[in-house]
Amino acid sequence: MSKKLFIETLGCAMNTRDSEHMIAQLKEREGYDTTTDLKEADLILINTCSVREKPVQKLFSELGAFNKKKKEGAKIGVCGCTASHLGDEIIKRAPYVSFVLGARNVSKISEVLHKDKAVEIDINYDESEFAFDDFRTSPYKAYINISIGCDKKCTFCIVPKTRGEEISIPDELIIQEAQKAVDTGAKEIFLLGQNVNNYGRRFSDSEHEKVNFTKLLRRLSKIEGLERIRFTSPHPFHMDDEFIEEFASNPKICKSMHMPLQSGSTKVLKDMKRGYTKEWFLNRVEKLRKECPDVSISTDIIVAFPGESEEDFEDTLDVMKQVEFDQIFSFKYSARPHTEAEHFTNVVDEEIGSARLSHLQSMQTEIIDKNMQKHLGKTYEVYFEDLNRDNYVSGRTNANLVVKVKGSEELLGKFKNVKITQIGRTICTGEIVE
């Protein structure tokens, strides 16, 4: 009988891909098969995230629950960003943990598995050319890392302290991985990086050809059988005209753009060290919509950042009114360890922050309710990738609208034209039309 692996993945798509890498290594080199039943697992991994509020409390709460449920002799490993910044403190607080593996050390999973109480958290470890074994959660799309780490100095963000400096993965390795995914049935790839459109700034090999993100997109789009290219997240600072024009004109690039605003106030953006202004962000949106009128735009927004005044908050609301984002991920600021903003003293009152977040989210609900109406009765090409309950299958349009139809697994991995018959805030219902 094979050994069983249970893995819980928290946080972003990069964590999802890191988990896939660890699963692949453990399957091919250690003989593990995955299980959804924690109680039968021989190895339990939790792949952590440090970005959102209270990740440390969540981690130790989860670990305590896992330890109570696990079978005798099962190992528990803590991986990811929280592992990177807590290190051996995890084992001190939870001595039943077998090893700790940082976000920049994924390739060492087999190594730490056989060392009791191993702690591998080197944020400068270079995995950019490591040949991972192949595993994908979905056969219909492939997540592909194009860079690791981050060189930005955003004052609210812990990522550079957990994932190290930014290094781009050689384009030939990315193209090989994409080709392999297409050869095994995937029609869509999802490119991942902290700042994807800063791709090419630094390679491990200083002699490597200088390839920027726009050139990488052009090369990937030449792969026969690859129908769709998505990516996240581009940084507004690096959204030059060449990039926007390629995005708009290349038919294989999906017309959805995630543009993390964070704040609409130029003053707050400066305090955050984001590198752009309110005017620059709006200029890039204007250019994007001029070149690609059907683009959907999503964003991240933090309210109540230290020093945010009522006028600063109104600037954020003004950007929301002007842009009318298709989706926002919004949060009230919470201090993260090892960040510059952790030491800022001009903290916004908790009640004021909560009221601002509620106001912003209410405004976004109104925007969505208005804008979703435009989809009713329209027909879109949908790529189906998920089997839902109640005999529904769901997928996404080119512009990232989630659509479900009545159907079976026979639709998975196929493109179909779908007429929208019912709209919702996060998912639409439709009928397949021939």
C-alpha positions as MATLAB code, in Angstrom:
seq = 'MSKKLFIETLGCAMNTRDSEHMIAQLKEREGYDTTTDLKEADLILINTCSVREKPVQKLFSELGAFNKKKKEGAKIGVCGCTASHLGDEIIKRAPYVSFVLGARNVSKISEVLHKDKAVEIDINYDESEFAFDDFRTSPYKAYINISIGCDKKCTFCIVPKTRGEEISIPDELIIQEAQKAVDTGAKEIFLLGQNVNNYGRRFSDSEHEKVNFTKLLRRLSKIEGLERIRFTSPHPFHMDDEFIEEFASNPKICKSMHMPLQSGSTKVLKDMKRGYTKEWFLNRVEKLRKECPDVSISTDIIVAFPGESEEDFEDTLDVMKQVEFDQIFSFKYSARPHTEAEHFTNVVDEEIGSARLSHLQSMQTEIIDKNMQKHLGKTYEVYFEDLNRDNYVSGRTNANLVVKVKGSEELLGKFKNVKITQIGRTICTGEIVE';
ca = [
       0.000    0.000    0.000;
       1.195    3.509   -0.802;
       1.742    6.113    1.862;
      -0.930    8.816    2.140;
      -0.432   12.584    1.949;
      -2.961   15.151    3.212;
      -2.221   18.753    2.256;
      -4.035   21.970    3.151;
      -3.195   25.004    1.031;
      -3.883   28.537    2.242;
      -3.491   31.830    0.404;
      -2.620   32.685   -3.162;
      -2.303   30.849   -6.475;
       1.475   30.715   -5.987;
       0.869   28.632   -2.870;
      -1.380   26.364   -4.921;
       1.458   25.840   -7.381;
       3.963   25.264   -4.557;
       1.637   22.581   -3.181;
       1.456   20.947   -6.606;
       5.273   20.899   -6.721;
       5.457   19.247   -3.291;
       2.803   16.685   -4.215;
       4.745   15.862   -7.394;
       8.025   15.404   -5.534;
       6.428   13.244   -2.845;
       4.573   11.098   -5.386;
       7.532   10.468   -7.655;
      10.343   10.238   -5.120;
       8.690    9.094   -1.881;
       5.726    6.985   -3.035;
       2.922    9.106   -1.594;
      -0.642    9.337   -2.915;
      -2.909   12.198   -1.880;
      -5.931   11.747    0.386;
      -8.730   14.032    1.546;
      -9.069   12.063    4.805;
      -6.684   13.525    7.367;
      -7.124   10.536    9.682;
      -5.597    8.097    7.176;
      -2.647   10.326    6.254;
       0.951    9.314    6.971;
       2.098   12.872    6.203;
       0.120   16.063    6.852;
       1.275   19.329    5.273;
      -0.119   22.804    5.828;
       1.056   25.319    3.225;
       0.675   28.647    4.959;
       0.083   32.288    3.991;
       1.333   35.374    5.885;
      -0.499   38.079    3.987;
      -3.902   38.323    5.636;
      -4.929   39.015    9.206;
      -3.982   36.684   12.073;
      -2.138   34.010   10.038;
      -0.116   32.919   13.070;
      -3.174   32.293   15.257;
      -4.810   30.416   12.394;
      -1.725   28.256   11.898;
      -1.449   27.095   15.510;
      -5.194   26.539   15.751;
      -5.033   24.317   12.656;
      -1.968   22.488   13.912;
      -3.657   21.703   17.216;
      -6.689   20.292   15.397;
      -4.484   18.228   13.064;
      -2.480   16.813   15.961;
      -5.652   15.625   17.714;
      -7.044   13.914   14.600;
      -3.908   12.393   13.058;
      -3.149    8.722   13.321;
      -0.251    7.485   15.424;
       3.106    7.961   13.725;
       1.885   10.485   11.147;
       4.224   13.409   10.485;
       3.140   17.050   10.339;
       5.050   19.564    8.207;
       4.542   23.328    8.074;
       5.379   24.974    4.742;
       4.977   28.334    3.029;
       5.257   31.986    4.005;
       4.392   31.748    7.704;
       6.944   28.937    7.950;
       9.523   31.293    6.401;
       9.117   34.031    8.975;
       8.482   31.937   12.104;
      11.056   29.196   11.452;
      11.990   27.103   14.485;
       9.520   29.050   16.657;
       6.860   26.766   15.152;
       8.508   23.659   16.571;
       9.072   25.374   19.924;
       5.361   26.209   20.185;
       4.142   22.954   18.605;
       6.801   20.274   19.325;
       4.751   17.609   17.526;
       5.608   19.329   14.193;
       8.174   17.216   12.317;
       9.678   19.889   10.035;
       9.375   23.464    8.773;
       9.869   24.320    5.085;
       9.945   27.916    3.853;
       8.279   29.249    0.705;
      11.621   29.551   -1.081;
      12.673   25.956   -0.266;
       9.932   23.841   -1.854;
      12.424   21.641   -3.731;
      13.813   20.401   -0.382;
      10.609   18.585    0.613;
      12.150   15.096    0.278;
      15.217   16.221    2.203;
      13.354   17.597    5.244;
      10.975   14.643    5.297;
      13.828   12.416    6.472;
      15.308   14.834    9.017;
      13.643   15.108   12.403;
      12.834   18.733   13.343;
      14.430   20.097   10.155;
      13.993   23.837    9.546;
      14.770   25.037    5.994;
      13.793   28.686    5.528;
      16.569   30.297    3.452;
      14.821   33.120    1.554;
      17.804   33.495   -0.779;
      17.765   29.879   -1.941;
      17.527   29.800   -5.739;
      14.979   27.350   -7.168;
      14.515   29.200  -10.465;
      16.065   26.395  -12.536;
      15.046   23.405  -10.433;
      13.326   20.672  -12.485;
      10.232   19.791  -10.454;
       8.345   16.596  -11.176;
       5.003   17.145  -12.884;
       1.663   17.329  -11.088;
      -1.388   19.485  -11.704;
      -4.553   19.718   -9.630;
      -6.606   20.268  -12.791;
      -5.937   18.578  -16.137;
      -7.654   21.464  -17.932;
      -5.375   24.331  -16.921;
      -1.831   24.717  -15.643;
      -0.395   27.116  -13.101;
       3.157   28.062  -14.103;
       5.577   30.102  -12.010;
       7.521   32.617  -14.098;
       9.412   34.227  -11.222;
      10.081   33.740   -7.537;
      10.456   36.389   -4.850;
       9.814   40.132   -4.911;
      12.076   43.192   -5.034;
       9.383   45.732   -4.159;
       9.505   47.553   -0.815;
       5.777   47.982   -0.122;
       5.603   49.014    3.521;
       2.579   46.815    4.319;
       3.807   43.576    2.719;
       5.732   40.685    4.256;
       6.268   38.764    0.995;
       9.864   39.969    0.300;
      10.774   38.716    3.783;
       9.290   35.267    3.135;
      10.025   34.698   -0.576;
      13.298   36.587   -0.989;
      14.592   38.686   -3.874;
      13.008   38.434   -7.284;
      14.500   35.986   -9.793;
      12.931   35.180  -13.160;
      12.675   31.597  -14.341;
      14.342   31.122  -17.777;
      11.794   31.504  -20.561;
      12.772   28.219  -22.205;
      11.818   26.341  -19.007;
       8.477   28.170  -18.860;
       7.758   27.338  -22.499;
       8.716   23.677  -21.932;
       6.362   23.481  -18.951;
       3.544   25.100  -20.916;
       4.106   22.748  -23.855;
       4.020   19.717  -21.556;
       0.742   20.925  -20.024;
      -0.822   21.396  -23.457;
       0.429   17.982  -24.579;
      -1.416   16.412  -21.625;
      -4.726   18.173  -22.254;
      -4.573   21.688  -20.818;
      -5.873   24.457  -23.055;
      -5.219   27.283  -20.587;
      -2.148   28.359  -18.636;
      -2.019   30.726  -15.679;
       1.302   32.552  -15.243;
       2.267   33.360  -11.649;
       4.614   35.876  -10.072;
       4.517   38.599   -7.438;
       4.929   41.181  -10.241;
       4.599   39.255  -13.498;
       5.153   42.263  -15.746;
       8.522   42.874  -14.085;
       9.615   39.525  -15.558;
      13.175   39.497  -16.871;
      14.663   41.938  -14.394;
      17.063   39.333  -12.987;
      17.996   35.769  -13.983;
      20.302   33.403  -12.088;
      22.488   33.311  -15.179;
      23.592   36.873  -15.903;
      24.280   35.856  -19.519;
      20.645   34.878  -20.135;
      18.924   36.714  -22.971;
      17.030   39.762  -21.691;
      13.407   38.708  -22.165;
      10.669   40.941  -20.779;
       7.107   39.907  -19.957;
       5.657   41.112  -23.249;
       8.179   39.047  -25.222;
       7.461   36.015  -23.004;
       3.737   36.341  -23.758;
       4.456   36.457  -27.498;
       6.608   33.331  -27.308;
       4.073   31.385  -25.264;
       1.243   32.319  -27.629;
       3.034   30.452  -30.427;
       2.379   27.102  -28.712;
      -0.046   25.163  -30.882;
      -3.063   23.933  -28.932;
      -2.736   26.592  -26.232;
      -5.957   28.574  -26.369;
      -5.831   30.882  -23.354;
      -3.165   32.686  -21.329;
      -3.962   34.267  -17.963;
      -1.608   35.818  -15.427;
      -1.456   37.448  -12.014;
      -0.513   39.909  -10.762;
       0.845   42.704  -12.945;
       2.106   45.770  -11.064;
       0.542   49.094  -12.174;
       3.995   50.721  -12.152;
       5.228   48.363  -14.899;
       2.137   48.626  -17.144;
       3.846   50.312  -20.085;
       2.176   50.915  -23.448;
       3.907   47.925  -25.109;
       2.499   45.563  -22.470;
      -1.047   46.972  -22.696;
      -1.022   46.884  -26.498;
       0.153   43.245  -26.526;
      -2.521   42.368  -23.977;
      -5.209   43.940  -26.151;
      -4.066   42.623  -29.538;
      -2.962   39.062  -28.714;
      -6.034   36.809  -29.132;
      -4.659   34.128  -26.795;
      -4.363   36.511  -23.835;
      -7.580   36.512  -21.796;
      -9.138   39.932  -21.483;
      -9.180   40.167  -17.703;
      -6.642   42.258  -15.822;
      -5.944   42.273  -12.101;
      -4.572   45.722  -11.228;
      -3.810   46.022   -7.491;
      -4.711   49.623   -6.592;
      -4.267   49.314   -2.785;
      -5.281   52.983   -2.329;
      -6.667   55.770   -4.480;
      -4.753   58.413   -2.547;
      -1.391   59.482   -3.975;
      -0.278   60.391   -0.439;
      -1.134   56.942    0.914;
       0.407   55.261   -2.131;
       3.623   57.137   -1.357;
       3.468   55.971    2.278;
       2.923   52.431    0.976;
       5.929   52.824   -1.411;
       3.861   51.618   -4.349;
       5.785   53.696   -6.910;
       2.795   55.208   -8.763;
       0.147   57.883   -8.255;
      -3.640   57.972   -8.470;
      -3.274   59.770  -11.814;
      -0.926   57.092  -13.222;
      -3.303   54.300  -12.223;
      -6.272   56.043  -13.863;
      -4.161   56.759  -16.951;
      -3.321   53.060  -17.292;
      -6.999   52.113  -16.929;
      -7.895   54.661  -19.610;
      -5.229   53.258  -21.957;
      -6.335   49.698  -21.227;
     -10.009   50.388  -21.950;
      -9.173   52.363  -25.066;
      -7.155   49.462  -26.486;
      -9.450   46.728  -25.128;
     -13.018   47.967  -24.488;
     -14.302   44.577  -23.268;
     -11.608   44.103  -20.604;
     -12.688   43.169  -17.080;
     -10.629   44.769  -14.322;
     -10.246   43.528  -10.768;
      -8.219   44.999   -7.924;
      -7.014   44.847   -4.309;
      -7.803   47.671   -1.877;
      -6.588   48.285    1.664;
      -8.563   50.764    3.776;
      -7.424   52.458    6.990;
      -3.720   52.263    6.217;
      -1.820   54.271    8.890;
      -2.333   57.982    8.296;
      -5.264   57.548    5.887;
      -7.471   60.625    6.271;
     -11.106   60.981    5.265;
      -9.892   62.840    2.165;
      -7.532   59.952    1.314;
     -10.405   57.497    1.643;
     -12.568   59.678   -0.608;
      -9.803   59.452   -3.234;
     -10.132   55.661   -3.130;
     -13.917   55.917   -3.556;
     -13.346   58.320   -6.458;
     -11.162   55.757   -8.253;
     -13.842   53.119   -7.671;
     -16.491   55.399   -9.218;
     -14.315   56.176  -12.226;
     -13.092   52.639  -12.913;
     -16.112   50.562  -11.788;
     -14.055   47.460  -11.067;
     -15.586   44.115  -11.998;
     -14.269   42.625   -8.765;
     -12.420   43.876   -5.694;
     -10.600   42.112   -2.891;
     -10.847   44.576   -0.011;
      -9.354   44.507    3.466;
      -8.967   46.666    6.530;
      -5.282   47.225    7.184;
      -3.659   44.959    9.743;
       0.022   45.179   10.624;
       2.235   42.348    9.430;
       5.466   41.380   11.190;
       8.790   42.358    9.581;
       7.188   45.210    7.606;
       7.985   48.916    7.743;
       4.351   49.870    8.377;
       4.301   47.693   11.499;
       6.144   50.562   13.203;
       3.940   53.396   11.900;
       2.285   55.199   14.806;
      -0.488   57.138   13.032;
      -2.908   54.212   13.306;
      -6.508   54.682   12.122;
      -9.180   53.967   14.729;
     -10.611   50.438   14.439;
     -14.223   51.621   14.233;
     -13.382   54.170   11.544;
     -11.536   51.479    9.569;
     -14.470   49.067    9.829;
     -16.915   51.782    8.729;
     -14.731   52.639    5.720;
     -14.477   49.003    4.673;
     -18.233   48.567    4.971;
     -18.840   51.727    2.917;
     -16.415   50.642    0.210;
     -17.889   47.148   -0.018;
     -21.439   48.519   -0.202;
     -20.421   50.780   -3.068;
     -18.817   47.844   -4.869;
     -21.992   45.781   -4.461;
     -23.968   48.546   -6.163;
     -21.423   48.702   -8.996;
     -21.564   44.930   -9.512;
     -25.365   44.822   -9.417;
     -25.488   47.503  -12.117;
     -22.718   46.128  -14.322;
     -23.780   42.482  -14.228;
     -27.008   43.449  -16.000;
     -25.056   43.934  -19.244;
     -24.387   40.175  -19.404;
     -28.038   39.082  -19.373;
     -28.999   37.609  -22.743;
     -25.448   37.819  -24.113;
     -23.629   34.780  -25.524;
     -20.044   34.018  -24.516;
     -17.530   31.268  -25.174;
     -16.960   29.374  -21.921;
     -14.126   26.976  -21.111;
     -15.543   24.390  -18.691;
     -13.239   23.153  -15.930;
     -15.248   22.402  -12.758;
     -17.913   19.841  -11.894;
     -20.398   21.370   -9.449;
     -23.187   19.998   -7.331;
     -26.747   19.549   -8.622;
     -25.625   18.476  -12.110;
     -23.986   21.776  -13.034;
     -20.655   22.351  -14.762;
     -18.888   25.708  -14.550;
     -16.177   27.559  -16.388;
     -15.016   31.022  -17.337;
     -15.425   33.363  -20.249;
     -12.416   35.018  -21.836;
     -12.998   38.024  -19.556;
     -13.178   35.821  -16.437;
     -16.939   35.763  -15.908;
     -17.847   32.538  -14.070;
     -20.718   30.708  -15.781;
     -22.489   27.463  -14.903;
     -24.783   25.302  -17.039;
     -26.650   22.063  -16.559;
     -24.371   19.290  -17.706;
     -22.020   16.453  -16.894;
     -18.277   15.818  -16.834;
     -18.393   15.349  -20.608;
     -18.225   19.162  -20.864;
     -14.986   19.436  -18.902;
     -12.058   20.689  -20.944;
     -14.314   21.905  -23.755;
     -15.278   25.307  -25.138;
     -18.993   25.997  -25.632;
     -21.036   29.058  -26.526;
     -23.345   29.888  -23.640;
     -26.253   32.336  -23.476;
     -26.569   33.985  -20.050;
     -30.071   33.428  -18.662;
     -29.567   34.418  -15.036;
     -27.068   36.752  -13.374;
     -25.573   36.772   -9.910;
     -22.831   38.747   -8.194;
     -20.178   36.038   -8.492;
     -21.587   33.480  -10.944;
     -24.010   33.500  -13.871;
     -26.231   30.714  -15.153;
     -26.666   29.992  -18.831;
     -27.696   27.605  -21.581;
     -25.436   26.094  -24.219;
     -26.257   27.300  -27.709;
     -25.008   25.678  -30.873;
];
